[in-house]
Amino acid sequence: MHPRPIVIGLLGGIASGKSVARRVLTVAGAAAVDADALAHAVLDLPEVRRALIERHGPAILRPEPAGGEPPALDRAAVAAIVFANRDHLAHLESLVHPRVSRRLRQQVEAHLAAAEVPAVVLDVPLLLEQVASVEFCDLLLFVDAPFELRARRVAEHRGWTAAELERREKCQLELGEKQRRADVVFDNSAGEADLERAILRWLHQSGGFAGLPRKATPRAPTPSKPTRQSEGPARP
């Protein structure tokens, strides 16, 4: 039996299906660390909120609620400002990323120390950009889906245009580089059910979480060509 849980990092474009992969792996017994949830909590910290208001003014606040509670940040307004200006984005990241990274590290280290689960899944949008986070990972799993399909998903679920999706992804590492650095690639062009089957089949064929390889040394920046897992024929 392995002395510690395996750490699996999720990669992929926005709305590619990473949350589905996370759900499948957690149902199989893994613990999940969700950086988006941590970022939401960090945005509510008084010092972060104060710094954003000082920079952008009251336009980023929702209408003041009844009962004397301070108005909440309007996250959509913040996003509209920062994704249109790299300086504003860098300022937001300087506030959020260090705090999220500390909390993420604490959660991962707690899971590794307790060894109560067979695996820990990291769902971190900027995983490869955050060296301290990616160094935890034994395996990198990339969920692939075409841009047109992802654009339909964000239009339906988030109200974004295709241009908004493209604008946000330009602020991240290029998808081809993420896929190149992955160990395993799952094709999510056919839908959630096919993706779930592919992940479960891969896990079963690997002998469960215990059968997956763990790294002996820190992750190299350029691993070998990933293995593609798919219900149908592989896409080039």
PyMOL commands that set and color helices and strands:
alter all, ss='L'
color gray80, all
select helices_A, chain A and resi 18-27+35-43+46-56+58-60+75-82+86-114+131-134+147-157+162-169+175-181+192-205+209-211
alter helices_A, ss='H'
color red, helices_A
select strands_A, chain A and resi 6-12+31-34+119-123+139-144+184-187+227-229
alter strands_A, ss='S'
color yellow, strands_A
deselect
rebuild
show_as cartoon
